């Protein structure tokens, strides 16, 4: 039988977590509805740092500032770059990151301890301590693992959009636009296809208007995207501008290479498919086929034995 105190602790714990999830969910749903109603140009305020529009944002910005927790400029820059690579462009994304880490370190071990006290009382104390330690390790390493996974997902999404970006940029340059004007022209089209890639292009336009050269702005974008294709584009444009060659011709050659690389990547994924299908085929289909083949034989043998 369970102790009444343990059951009360578990109910209170799950009630507190449910209330927290409900509040965060309502705030997130409100923000999503607002973002959908705003045009893309207004949503660019995610990286410009617009006004706080909710109590949760004000609370996080006030109490979870990075300076309060001793985050120096070097670490702050690294975290901001990792968050932008993961697709979090908000000015207060670092505050939310600190809030999530602290909340996870507090909530997950507490829930694990309440669960072990309520349902694992007969388990040895050492094993319960190991479970609690595992929960603490997950709470500490979980946010960074989530960021790494999201960065890989964003890199794959950027690789899919990048050849279309090159094609549009090449068409605009061939039509007589300068590189800066062509970049502004394709930003609106690509923002409809990929919001994150469009925000990166908007940041390029903001940096060029602030006085940076186009090559320097593209270098910053390549660092945010984290893909080799963007780095190669920067090298091609730098060499073309420094040597005085035709930018349109260089973009033509480079876009053809990117299309060929995308085709090779698709063929590589198609060639990996038979290997990936081997395990599910052997686990789910082969036993069924074996059962269908051997079941009549087994039934016939059993009928002969017990006749």
C-alpha positions in Angstrom: 0.0 0.0 0.0 1.2 3.5 -0.7 1.7 6.1 2.0 -0.9 8.9 2.0 1.8 11.5 2.3 3.7 10.2 -0.7 0.5 10.2 -2.8 -0.2 13.8 -1.7 3.4 14.8 -2.7 3.0 13.2 -6.1 -0.3 14.9 -6.7 1.0 18.3 -5.7 4.1 17.9 -7.8 2.1 16.9 -10.9 -0.4 19.7 -10.2 2.4 22.3 -10.0 4.0 21.0 -13.3 0.6 20.9 -15.0 -0.2 24.5 -14.0 3.3 25.6 -15.2 2.8 23.8 -18.5 -0.6 25.4 -18.9 0.6 28.9 -18.3 3.5 28.5 -20.7 1.3 26.8 -23.3 -1.2 29.6 -23.2 1.5 32.2 -23.5 3.2 30.4 -26.4 -0.2 29.9 -28.2 -0.9 33.7 -27.9 2.5 34.5 -29.3 2.1 32.1 -32.2 -1.3 33.7 -33.1 0.2 37.1 -33.0 3.2 36.1 -35.1 0.8 34.6 -37.7 -1.2 37.8 -38.0 1.9 40.0 -38.5 3.6 40.2 -41.8 7.1 38.9 -42.3 8.7 42.3 -42.2 7.2 42.9 -38.8 8.1 39.5 -37.5 11.7 40.4 -38.2 11.5 42.1 -34.8 12.4 38.6 -33.4 16.1 39.5 -33.9 15.7 43.3 -33.6 14.4 43.0 -30.1 10.8 44.3 -30.1 8.9 45.4 -27.0 7.8 42.8 -24.3 4.3 41.8 -25.0 3.5 39.5 -22.2 4.0 39.1 -18.5 6.1 36.0 -19.0 8.5 37.8 -21.3 8.8 40.7 -18.8 9.4 38.2 -16.0 12.1 36.3 -17.9 13.8 39.4 -19.1 13.9 40.9 -15.6 14.9 38.0 -13.5 17.0 35.8 -15.9 19.4 38.3 -17.4 22.7 36.7 -18.3 24.7 39.3 -16.4 23.0 38.3 -13.2 24.2 34.7 -13.6 27.8 35.6 -14.4 27.7 35.0 -18.2 30.7 36.9 -19.7 30.8 38.4 -23.1 32.7 35.4 -24.7 30.2 32.8 -23.4 27.3 35.1 -24.2 28.4 35.4 -27.8 28.8 31.6 -28.1 25.4 31.0 -26.7 23.8 33.6 -28.9 25.4 32.0 -32.0 24.2 28.6 -30.9 20.7 29.9 -30.4 20.6 31.6 -33.7 21.9 28.5 -35.4 19.1 26.6 -33.8 16.5 29.1 -35.1 15.9 31.2 -32.1 16.3 34.8 -33.3 14.6 36.7 -30.5 16.6 39.2 -28.6 15.6 37.6 -25.3 16.3 34.0 -26.4 19.3 33.8 -24.1 17.1 34.8 -21.2 14.7 32.0 -22.1 17.6 29.6 -22.4 18.8 30.4 -18.9 15.2 30.1 -17.5 14.7 26.7 -19.2 18.0 25.4 -17.8 17.3 26.5 -14.2 13.7 25.3 -14.4 14.7 21.9 -15.7 17.4 21.4 -13.1 14.8 22.2 -10.4 11.7 20.5 -11.7 13.0 17.2 -13.2 15.0 16.0 -10.1 12.1 17.1 -7.8 9.6 15.0 -9.8 12.0 12.1 -9.9 12.4 12.2 -6.2 8.7 12.4 -5.6 8.2 9.5 -8.0 10.8 7.3 -6.2 9.3 8.2 -2.8 5.8 7.3 -3.9 6.3 4.2 -6.1 9.9 2.9 -5.4 10.0 2.7 -1.7 10.9 -1.0 -1.7 13.8 -0.3 -4.1 17.3 -0.1 -2.4 18.4 3.4 -1.5 21.5 3.2 -3.8 19.3 2.5 -6.8 17.0 5.4 -6.0 20.0 7.6 -5.7 21.3 6.5 -9.1 17.9 7.2 -10.7 17.9 10.7 -9.1 21.5 11.2 -10.4 20.5 10.2 -13.9 17.6 12.7 -13.8 20.0 15.4 -12.7 22.4 14.6 -15.6 19.5 14.7 -18.1 18.4 18.0 -16.7 21.9 19.5 -17.0 22.8 18.1 -20.5 19.3 18.1 -22.0 19.1 21.7 -23.2 22.5 21.5 -25.0 21.5 18.2 -26.6 18.2 19.8 -27.7 20.1 22.7 -29.2 22.5 20.4 -31.0 19.6 18.4 -32.5 17.8 21.5 -33.6 20.9 22.9 -35.2 21.3 19.7 -37.3 17.6 20.0 -38.3 18.0 23.6 -39.3 21.2 22.9 -41.2 19.3 20.3 -43.3 16.5 22.7 -43.9 18.9 25.4 -45.0 20.6 23.0 -47.4 17.2 22.4 -49.0 16.5 26.1 -49.4 20.0 27.2 -50.4 19.9 26.1 -54.1 16.6 28.0 -54.6 18.2 31.0 -53.0 21.2 30.8 -55.5 18.8 30.4 -58.5 16.8 33.5 -57.5 20.0 35.4 -56.8 21.4 34.5 -60.2 18.3 35.5 -62.0 18.2 38.9 -60.3 21.9 39.6 -61.0 21.4 38.6 -64.7 18.5 41.0 -64.8 20.8 43.9 -64.0 20.4 44.3 -60.3 23.3 44.8 -58.0 24.2 42.1 -55.5 22.7 44.2 -52.6 19.5 44.9 -54.5 19.2 41.2 -55.6 19.6 40.2 -52.0 16.8 42.5 -50.9 14.6 41.2 -53.8 14.9 37.5 -53.0 14.4 38.0 -49.2 10.7 38.3 -49.5 10.3 35.3 -51.7 12.4 33.0 -49.5 10.8 34.2 -46.3 7.6 32.5 -47.5 9.4 29.2 -48.1 11.6 29.3 -44.9 11.0 31.8 -42.2 14.4 31.2 -40.6 16.3 31.5 -43.8 14.4 34.7 -44.6 15.3 36.2 -41.2 19.0 35.4 -41.9 18.7 37.3 -45.2 17.0 40.2 -43.3 20.0 40.3 -41.0 22.3 40.5 -44.0 20.3 43.5 -45.3 20.4 45.1 -41.8 24.2 44.6 -41.6 24.8 46.1 -45.1 22.7 49.1 -44.2 24.7 49.5 -41.0 27.9 49.9 -43.1 29.3 46.4 -43.5 30.3 45.1 -46.9 28.2 42.5 -48.6 31.0 39.9 -48.3 31.3 40.5 -44.6 27.6 40.3 -44.1 27.5 37.0 -46.0 30.3 35.7 -43.9 28.2 36.4 -40.8 25.3 34.6 -42.4 27.4 31.6 -43.3 28.6 31.4 -39.7 24.9 31.5 -38.6 23.8 28.9 -41.1 26.6 26.5 -40.3 26.6 24.8 -43.8 29.5 24.4 -46.2 27.5 25.7 -49.2 27.2 29.2 -47.6 31.0 29.2 -46.9 31.7 28.3 -50.5 29.4 31.1 -51.7 31.3 33.6 -49.7 34.6 32.4 -51.2 33.2 32.6 -54.7 31.9 36.1 -54.3 35.0 37.3 -52.6 37.2 36.0 -55.4 34.9 37.4 -58.0 34.8 40.9 -56.5 38.5 41.0 -55.8 39.5 39.8 -59.3 36.9 41.9 -61.0 35.2 39.0 -62.8 31.5 38.7 -63.7 29.5 38.0 -60.5 26.6 36.6 -62.6 28.8 34.1 -64.4 30.3 33.0 -61.1 26.9 32.5 -59.6 25.8 30.5 -62.7 28.7 28.1 -62.2 28.2 27.9 -58.5 24.4 27.3 -58.7 25.0 24.5 -61.2 27.4 22.8 -58.8 24.8 23.2 -56.0 22.1 21.6 -58.0 24.4 18.7 -58.9 25.3 18.4 -55.2 21.6 18.3 -54.2 21.0 15.6 -56.8 24.0 13.6 -55.4 22.6 14.0 -51.9 19.2 12.7 -52.9 20.8 9.7 -54.6 22.8 9.0 -51.5 19.7 9.0 -49.4 18.0 6.7 -51.9 20.9 4.3 -51.8 20.8 4.2 -47.9 17.1 3.3 -48.0 17.6 -0.5 -48.6 20.0 -0.7 -45.7 17.7 1.1 -43.4 14.8 -1.1 -44.4 16.7 -4.3 -43.5 16.0 -4.1 -39.8 12.2 -3.4 -39.9 11.9 -6.1 -42.6 13.7 -8.7 -40.5 11.9 -7.7 -37.3 8.3 -7.4 -38.5 7.8 -9.0 -41.9 10.1 -12.1 -41.8 8.5 -13.6 -38.6 5.1 -13.2 -40.2 6.2 -14.9 -43.4 7.9 -17.7 -41.3 4.7 -18.1 -39.3 2.5 -18.3 -42.4 4.8 -21.0 -43.9 5.4 -23.1 -40.9 2.0 -22.9 -39.2 0.2 -25.3 -41.6 3.1 -27.7 -41.2 2.9 -27.4 -37.4 -0.8 -28.0 -37.4 -0.4 -31.1 -39.6 2.3 -32.5 -37.3 0.2 -31.9 -34.2 -2.8 -33.6 -35.8 -0.7 -36.6 -36.7 0.8 -36.9 -33.3 -2.4 -36.7 -31.3 -4.5 -38.8 -33.8 
